[in-house]
Amino acid sequence: MELLKKCIAECIGTFVLVLFGCGSACILGCNGASADAAYLMTALAFGLVIVAMAYSIGNVSGCHINPAVSIAMLVSGKMTLKEFAAYVCSQFIGAIAGGAMLYAMFSGVKGTTYGSNGLYNNNIWASLLIEIILTFVFVIAILGVTSKVENSSVAGLVIGFTLTLVHIFGIAFTGTSVNPARSFGPALFAGGDSLANVWVFIVAPLVGAVLAALIYKLIAEPSKKAPAEVPEKAAPAKSSKPAAKKTKK
């Protein structure tokens, strides 16, 4: 029952992310063709969704709403394989529902791709590299800020601002995915090249997240020092003076 509640929370969170994040891109016409205010507004939309969801469903599921975040938690030993599978299924369901809502709202708009991602200069390898780097930065920030309980009050803000940052940088290249579910939902309804190339935006974020988890584990865990050797007790030194003879009374 507890896992079901978490899955519902993840489904809702991912639905909201796709609807408001990708929906903002549709409304603002942020399609990577030119750098303007639409970039910043779309980036803020994605970041603000994370902030809103972190402080609403974070106490239920941790607010992953991203398979890349979930796989990083799996590699870090913070969730089981069963939980990981359930989270990812819920996230994709939420993303597909979000994509369906975008389709219902914007299907009449000519040329819309519902906020789906695209290859940078039609180059698969460059797009893979960009998304791996973007996801690495995003996930390592999440691992760092959530590693201490005292950061819980600001974790949502840090994660939201980090997502905004990677979007500001990445929108011009690939539209910024860093989230396989967020990419799959809109691409499913956009079809064409968006759907044909969506595997790039599934594979790259997962690779970037695993790298982030492994490297963070390497640099953050305290090194184990060998126990100091305890010196053996020295035998009591023998006195060089001859023992005093006992006198008879």
C-alpha positions in Angstrom: 0.0 0.0 0.0 2.9 2.3 0.8 4.5 1.7 -2.5 1.2 2.3 -4.3 1.0 5.8 -2.7 4.5 6.6 -3.8 3.7 5.4 -7.4 0.5 7.6 -7.5 2.6 10.6 -6.3 5.3 9.9 -9.0 2.6 9.6 -11.7 1.0 12.9 -10.7 4.3 14.7 -10.4 5.5 13.6 -13.9 2.2 14.5 -15.4 2.5 18.0 -14.0 6.1 18.3 -15.2 5.2 17.3 -18.8 2.0 19.4 -18.9 3.4 22.6 -17.5 7.0 22.3 -18.6 6.5 21.1 -22.2 3.2 23.1 -22.3 5.1 26.3 -21.6 7.4 25.5 -24.5 4.4 25.1 -26.8 2.8 28.3 -25.6 5.9 30.4 -25.8 7.1 28.9 -29.1 10.4 27.7 -27.6 11.6 25.4 -30.4 15.4 25.9 -30.4 15.3 28.1 -33.5 16.3 31.3 -31.8 17.5 32.4 -28.4 15.1 34.7 -26.8 13.0 35.2 -23.7 11.1 32.0 -24.4 14.2 30.0 -23.4 14.3 31.6 -20.0 10.6 31.3 -19.4 10.5 27.7 -20.4 13.6 26.9 -18.3 11.9 28.6 -15.3 8.7 26.6 -15.9 10.5 23.3 -15.6 12.4 24.5 -12.5 9.3 25.9 -10.8 7.4 22.6 -11.4 10.2 20.8 -9.6 10.0 23.2 -6.7 6.2 22.9 -6.5 6.2 19.1 -6.6 9.2 18.8 -4.2 7.3 20.6 -1.5 4.0 18.8 -2.2 4.8 15.1 -3.0 8.4 15.1 -1.8 7.4 13.8 1.6 5.5 10.9 -0.1 7.8 9.6 -2.8 10.9 11.8 -2.7 9.7 13.5 -5.8 11.9 11.7 -8.4 9.5 12.2 -11.3 12.4 11.2 -13.5 13.7 7.7 -14.3 17.3 9.1 -14.3 16.9 10.2 -10.7 15.4 6.9 -9.7 18.3 4.9 -11.3 20.8 7.1 -9.5 19.0 6.3 -6.2 19.1 2.6 -7.1 22.8 2.7 -7.8 23.4 4.6 -4.6 21.5 1.9 -2.6 18.7 4.2 -1.6 15.9 2.2 -3.2 15.3 -1.5 -4.1 15.0 -2.9 -7.6 11.2 -3.4 -7.0 10.8 0.2 -6.0 12.8 1.4 -9.0 10.7 -0.6 -11.5 7.4 0.7 -9.9 8.7 4.3 -9.9 9.7 4.1 -13.6 6.4 2.6 -14.7 4.5 5.3 -12.8 6.7 8.1 -14.3 6.1 6.9 -17.8 2.4 6.6 -17.2 2.3 10.2 -15.9 4.4 11.4 -18.8 2.2 9.7 -21.4 -0.9 11.2 -19.7 0.8 14.6 -19.9 1.6 14.1 -23.5 -2.0 13.2 -24.2 -3.2 16.4 -22.5 -0.8 18.4 -24.6 -2.0 16.7 -27.8 -5.6 17.5 -26.8 -4.7 21.2 -26.2 -2.2 21.9 -29.1 -3.0 19.3 -31.9 -4.5 22.2 -33.9 -1.2 24.2 -33.8 0.8 23.8 -37.0 4.2 22.3 -36.6 4.0 21.7 -32.9 6.0 18.8 -31.4 4.5 19.1 -28.0 7.8 20.1 -26.4 9.6 17.0 -27.5 13.4 16.9 -27.8 15.4 17.0 -31.0 18.9 16.1 -32.1 21.6 18.8 -32.1 22.5 19.4 -35.8 21.1 15.9 -36.6 24.1 14.5 -34.8 23.3 11.5 -32.5 26.7 11.4 -30.8 26.8 15.1 -30.0 23.3 14.9 -28.6 24.1 11.9 -26.5 27.2 13.7 -25.1 25.2 16.9 -24.3 22.5 15.0 -22.6 24.9 12.9 -20.6 26.7 16.0 -19.3 23.4 17.9 -18.5 22.0 14.9 -16.6 25.3 14.3 -14.8 25.2 17.9 -13.5 21.5 17.7 -12.5 21.7 14.4 -10.7 25.0 15.0 -8.9 23.4 18.2 -7.5 20.4 16.1 -6.3 22.6 13.5 -4.6 24.6 16.2 -2.9 21.8 18.3 -1.6 19.8 15.2 -0.4 22.7 13.6 1.3 22.2 15.6 4.5 19.0 15.8 6.5 19.6 19.4 7.4 19.3 20.4 3.7 15.7 19.1 3.5 14.2 22.6 3.8 16.1 23.9 0.8 16.5 20.8 -1.3 13.5 21.5 -3.5 14.8 25.0 -4.3 18.3 23.7 -5.1 17.0 21.0 -7.4 14.5 23.3 -9.1 17.2 26.0 -9.7 19.6 23.3 -11.0 17.0 22.1 -13.5 16.5 25.7 -14.6 20.2 26.0 -15.1 20.6 22.9 -17.3 17.6 24.0 -19.3 19.0 27.5 -19.9 22.1 25.9 -21.3 20.7 22.9 -23.0 17.5 24.1 -24.8 19.4 25.5 -27.7 21.1 22.1 -28.3 18.5 19.4 -27.7 15.6 21.1 -26.0 17.0 19.6 -22.7 15.7 16.2 -21.7 17.6 14.9 -18.6 14.5 12.9 -18.1 13.5 9.8 -20.2 9.9 9.9 -19.2 9.5 13.7 -20.0 10.9 13.0 -23.5 8.9 9.9 -24.2 5.5 11.4 -23.4 5.4 14.2 -25.9 7.4 12.3 -28.6 4.8 9.5 -28.5 2.2 12.0 -29.8 4.5 14.1 -32.0 5.6 11.0 -33.9 8.1 11.5 -36.8 11.7 12.3 -36.0 10.7 13.1 -32.4 9.7 9.5 -31.8 12.4 8.0 -34.0 15.1 9.7 -32.0 13.6 9.5 -28.5 15.9 6.6 -27.7 18.7 9.1 -27.4 16.9 11.0 -24.7 16.2 7.8 -22.9 19.7 6.3 -23.0 21.7 9.5 -22.4 20.0 10.6 -19.2 20.3 7.1 -17.7 24.0 6.9 -18.5 24.6 10.4 -17.1 22.7 9.5 -13.9 24.6 6.3 -13.4 27.9 8.1 -13.9 26.8 10.8 -11.4 25.9 8.2 -8.8 29.1 6.3 -9.1 31.3 9.4 -9.1 29.5 11.0 -6.2 29.8 7.8 -4.2 33.6 7.8 -5.0 34.1 11.4 -3.9 31.6 11.8 -1.1 32.2 8.6 1.0 34.9 9.0 3.6 38.0 6.9 3.0 38.5 4.0 5.3 41.8 4.4 7.3 43.6 1.4 8.5 43.4 1.0 12.3 46.5 2.3 14.1 48.8 -0.4 15.4 48.8 -0.7 19.2 52.3 -1.0 20.5 53.0 -4.1 22.5 53.6 -3.5 26.2 57.3 -3.5 26.9 58.5 -6.0 29.5 59.5 -4.3 32.7 63.2 -3.3 32.7 65.4 -5.3 35.0 67.2 -3.2 37.6 71.0 -3.2 37.3 71.3 -2.9 41.1 71.7 -6.2 43.0 68.7 -7.1 45.1 69.1 -6.2 48.8 69.6 -9.1 51.1 67.0 -9.8 53.6 68.3 -9.5 57.1 67.3 -12.0 59.7 65.9 -10.6 62.9 
